[in-house]
Amino acid sequence: MDKAERDLEHLGQIVKAFSNVRILVIGDVILDEFVWGKVSRISPEAPIPVVRVSSETCVPGGAANVAANLSNLGASVELAGVIGKDIEARTLKRELKLRNVHCGGLVVENGRITTLKRRIIADSQQVVRMDREAAEKIAVKTMGKLLDYCGKVISNVDGIIISDYGKGVVTKELVRELRKLKGKRNLPVAVDPKTSHFDIYRWVTVITPNCSEVEQNQHFAIDTDRMLLNAGRKLVKSLACDAVLITRGEEGMSLFERSGAVTHIPTVAREVYDVTGAGDTVTGVLTLSLSCGASMREAAVISNYAAGVVVGKRGTALLNQKELMGMIGVT
């Protein structure tokens, strides 16, 4: 067995260890609804397609999708987030339980609605997306309940993921209190960030923005390798985190570490069908890998393989160990 084969085998061993870890996911939970159909004619009422509906599916989205992916990869998952007292919340909890996600950290806030993203898809093309959401900051009492739950489970978890979709759950105060709860435990803490919130993530292990989010945060276009290097290094320094993993679509990923090391990882996707939820998968697999003792570079490479699988699927897709091992090229 040569070095390349040994390296791949090592990555495979890390993936197999996913079943031994427990992860806490906290953030904005979303219900993703997909309405599938075909277009047969144009409406006589307006120049728009008429979609004949053939089926409808509901799946966990946002932080809930991160949790579902982790569970599907074999990990135990504790999910903390905020929901309303509505049918969407009941549907979301039902779908999470079917995926073996522990939902004890889902807090109901009176007067708040559960975030819903409804996508109308006809002939494999998304026609329109309708969002129903509340994006204001959660109440102080609600945050207290979230933190109480996190305090109960944090001694039994191996990693933490903060999934920020800008719906009011992830705040400076929440991140500060999570840091206190974490204490001196050397847990990897990964963030799928929101552009406007970058400054509150200074204590975390790694953040996983996409290229567009970095451009918005840094206020300049990343259209050359030099600009990419400048942006990545600047973020690592300003956030004082261990690493920044910038996802770049068809260009793959670029990992910037506090040590100064920069690793460009080319995409392994065979075809890109749908990028919905791909960022959730990257953050989840990265954290799982770090929790199993992988180096930052190894974790980034494994998450790149994971992204290569899910972008080839339709809708908010899940990934399992067998698929990931197959993409890596080991059994």
C-alpha positions in Angstrom: 0.0 0.0 0.0 1.5 3.3 -1.1 1.2 6.6 0.9 -1.8 7.9 -1.1 -3.7 4.6 -0.3 -2.7 4.8 3.4 -3.9 8.4 3.6 -7.3 7.5 2.1 -7.5 4.5 4.5 -6.8 6.8 7.4 -9.6 9.1 6.3 -11.9 6.1 6.1 -11.1 5.2 9.7 -12.0 8.7 10.8 -15.4 8.3 9.1 -16.0 5.0 10.8 -15.4 6.7 14.1 -18.3 9.1 13.5 -20.6 6.6 15.3 -18.7 7.1 18.5 -19.3 10.8 19.0 -22.1 13.1 20.3 -22.5 16.6 18.9 -24.5 19.6 20.2 -26.1 21.6 17.4 -27.6 25.0 18.3 -29.0 27.6 15.9 -31.9 28.5 13.6 -34.1 25.5 12.9 -36.1 25.5 9.7 -38.7 23.3 8.0 -38.0 22.9 4.3 -41.0 22.0 2.2 -40.7 20.9 -1.4 -43.7 20.9 -3.7 -42.9 18.8 -6.8 -44.7 18.9 -10.1 -44.7 19.5 -13.9 -45.5 22.5 -16.0 -48.1 21.8 -18.7 -49.3 25.3 -19.6 -49.0 29.0 -19.0 -51.7 30.6 -16.8 -54.4 32.6 -18.6 -54.3 35.0 -15.5 -50.7 36.0 -15.8 -47.6 35.0 -17.8 -46.6 32.4 -15.3 -46.3 28.6 -15.4 -49.1 26.4 -14.0 -47.5 23.7 -11.9 -49.5 20.5 -11.7 -48.4 19.1 -8.2 -47.4 15.5 -8.0 -46.0 15.2 -4.5 -45.0 17.2 -1.4 -42.2 16.5 1.1 -41.1 18.1 4.3 -37.5 17.8 5.7 -35.5 19.4 8.5 -33.6 22.5 7.3 -31.1 25.0 8.7 -29.7 23.8 12.1 -32.2 20.9 11.9 -30.6 19.7 8.6 -27.2 19.8 10.2 -28.5 17.6 13.0 -30.2 15.2 10.6 -27.0 14.9 8.6 -24.9 14.1 11.7 -27.4 11.5 12.8 -27.5 9.9 9.4 -23.7 9.6 9.5 -24.0 7.6 12.8 -23.4 10.3 15.4 -25.7 11.0 18.4 -27.1 14.5 18.2 -28.5 17.0 20.7 -30.4 19.8 18.9 -31.2 23.2 20.5 -33.3 25.9 18.7 -36.5 27.9 18.8 -39.9 27.0 17.3 -43.4 28.3 17.4 -46.6 26.6 18.6 -47.8 25.6 15.1 -48.2 22.8 12.7 -44.8 23.5 11.1 -43.2 22.8 14.5 -45.1 19.6 14.9 -44.0 18.5 11.4 -40.4 19.4 12.1 -40.2 17.5 15.4 -41.8 14.5 13.7 -39.3 14.5 10.9 -36.4 14.9 13.4 -37.5 12.0 15.5 -37.7 9.8 12.4 -34.1 10.7 11.9 -33.1 9.9 15.6 -32.3 13.5 16.5 -32.8 14.3 20.2 -35.2 17.3 20.2 -35.2 18.1 23.9 -33.6 21.5 23.2 -36.3 22.8 20.9 -37.8 25.7 22.9 -41.3 27.0 22.1 -41.5 30.8 22.1 -45.0 32.2 22.4 -46.0 34.4 19.6 -43.2 33.2 17.3 -43.7 31.2 14.1 -41.6 28.3 13.0 -39.4 29.2 10.0 -40.7 27.6 6.8 -39.1 27.6 3.4 -41.4 26.3 0.7 -39.9 25.6 -2.7 -42.0 24.9 -5.8 -40.1 22.7 -8.2 -41.3 21.8 -11.7 -39.5 19.6 -14.2 -36.4 19.7 -11.9 -36.3 23.5 -11.9 -37.1 25.6 -8.9 -39.9 28.0 -9.9 -40.3 30.0 -6.7 -39.5 29.9 -3.0 -41.8 31.2 -0.3 -40.4 32.0 3.1 -42.5 32.3 6.3 -40.3 33.4 9.2 -39.7 35.5 12.3 -36.1 37.0 12.3 -36.2 39.1 15.4 -34.0 38.2 18.4 -35.4 35.6 20.7 -36.6 36.7 24.1 -34.2 36.6 27.1 -36.3 34.0 28.7 -36.1 31.8 25.6 -32.3 32.1 25.5 -32.2 31.1 29.2 -34.1 27.9 28.4 -31.8 27.2 25.5 -28.7 27.6 27.7 -30.2 25.5 30.4 -30.5 22.7 28.0 -27.0 23.2 26.7 -25.7 23.2 30.2 -27.3 19.8 30.9 -25.8 18.1 27.8 -22.5 19.8 27.2 -20.5 17.6 29.5 -21.5 14.6 27.4 -20.8 16.0 23.9 -17.6 15.8 21.8 -18.2 18.9 19.6 -20.5 21.9 19.1 -21.9 23.4 15.9 -23.5 26.9 15.8 -25.7 27.1 12.8 -26.6 30.8 12.1 -29.2 31.5 9.6 -29.9 35.0 10.9 -33.3 34.1 12.4 -32.6 35.6 15.8 -31.3 32.6 17.8 -27.5 33.2 17.5 -26.5 36.4 19.2 -23.4 37.8 20.8 -24.9 37.0 24.2 -25.7 33.4 23.3 -22.2 32.8 22.0 -20.6 34.4 25.1 -22.7 32.1 27.4 -21.8 29.0 25.3 -18.2 29.9 25.8 -18.7 29.9 29.6 -20.5 26.6 29.5 -17.8 25.0 27.4 -15.2 26.2 30.0 -11.8 24.6 29.6 -13.0 21.6 27.7 -11.1 21.3 24.4 -14.2 20.8 22.3 -14.1 21.8 18.6 -16.7 24.5 18.0 -17.6 25.1 14.3 -19.8 27.9 13.0 -21.8 28.1 9.7 -21.9 31.9 9.8 -24.1 34.7 8.8 -22.3 37.6 7.1 -23.4 40.3 9.5 -22.4 38.3 12.6 -18.8 37.4 11.9 -17.5 39.6 14.7 -19.3 37.5 17.4 -17.5 34.3 16.5 -14.0 35.2 17.8 -13.6 32.3 20.2 -14.6 29.4 18.0 -12.4 26.7 16.4 -13.4 27.2 12.8 -16.0 29.0 10.6 -17.2 27.8 7.2 -18.4 30.7 5.1 -18.9 30.5 1.4 -17.1 32.8 -1.0 -20.0 35.2 -1.4 -20.4 35.6 2.4 -16.7 36.4 2.7 -17.0 39.0 0.0 -19.9 40.6 1.7 -18.1 40.7 5.1 -14.8 41.9 3.7 -16.5 44.4 1.3 -14.4 43.5 -1.8 -14.8 41.0 -4.6 -12.7 37.9 -4.5 -11.9 37.6 -8.2 -8.2 36.6 -8.0 -6.1 34.1 -6.0 -4.4 37.0 -4.3 -7.7 38.5 -3.2 -8.7 35.1 -1.8 -5.5 34.8 0.2 -5.9 38.3 1.6 -9.5 37.6 2.6 -8.7 34.2 4.3 -5.7 35.4 6.2 -7.5 38.6 7.3 -10.4 36.6 8.7 -8.2 34.1 10.6 -6.3 37.0 12.2 -9.4 39.2 13.0 -11.4 36.3 14.5 -8.5 34.7 16.3 -9.9 31.3 15.4 -7.9 28.1 14.6 -9.1 28.1 11.0 -11.4 29.5 8.3 -12.7 27.1 5.6 -14.0 29.0 2.6 -16.3 27.0 0.3 -16.0 28.0 -3.3 -18.5 26.0 -5.3 -17.0 24.4 -8.4 -13.5 25.7 -7.3 -13.6 23.5 -4.2 -12.5 24.8 -0.8 -9.7 26.8 0.7 -8.5 26.2 4.2 -6.7 29.0 6.1 -5.1 28.0 9.4 -3.8 30.1 12.3 -0.3 28.7 11.7 -0.3 30.4 8.3 -0.8 27.2 6.3 -3.1 27.5 3.3 -4.6 24.4 1.6 -6.6 24.6 -1.6 -8.9 21.5 -2.0 -10.3 20.9 -5.5 -13.9 19.8 -5.8 -14.6 16.1 -6.2 -18.3 16.5 -7.2 -19.1 14.5 -10.3 -22.1 16.6 -11.1 -23.9 19.5 -9.4 -27.6 18.9 -9.2 -28.6 21.0 -6.2 -26.5 22.9 -3.6 -29.4 23.2 -1.1 -28.0 22.2 2.3 -24.4 21.6 1.1 -23.1 24.1 3.6 -24.8 22.3 6.4 -23.1 19.1 5.3 -19.7 20.7 5.2 -20.0 22.1 8.7 -21.4 18.9 10.1 -18.8 16.6 8.6 -15.9 19.0 9.5 -17.0 19.0 13.1 -17.5 15.2 13.2 -14.0 14.7 11.8 -12.4 17.1 14.3 -14.3 15.4 17.2 -12.8 12.1 16.1 -9.2 13.5 16.3 -8.7 14.5 12.7 -6.3 17.3 11.9 -7.9 20.5 10.5 -6.7 19.6 7.0 -8.0 16.0 7.2 -11.3 17.2 8.4 -11.6 19.7 5.5 -10.7 17.1 3.0 -13.4 14.7 4.4 -16.0 17.5 4.3 -15.1 18.2 0.7 -15.8 14.6 -0.2 -19.1 14.9 1.7 -20.1 18.0 -0.3 -19.3 16.2 -3.5 -22.0 13.6 -2.6 -24.8 15.9 -1.5 -24.6 18.4 -4.4 -25.4 15.5 -6.7 -28.8 14.9 -4.9 -32.1 16.7 -5.3 -33.4 18.9 -2.5 -32.1 19.1 1.1 -30.2 15.9 1.0 -28.8 13.5 3.7 -25.5 11.7 3.5 -24.6 8.3 5.0 -21.3 6.7 5.9 -21.4 4.2 3.0 -21.8 7.0 0.5 -19.0 9.1 2.0 -16.7 6.1 2.1 -17.5 5.4 -1.5 -16.7 8.9 -2.5 -13.4 8.7 -0.6 -12.7 5.5 -2.4 -12.4 3.1 0.6 -14.5 0.4 2.1 
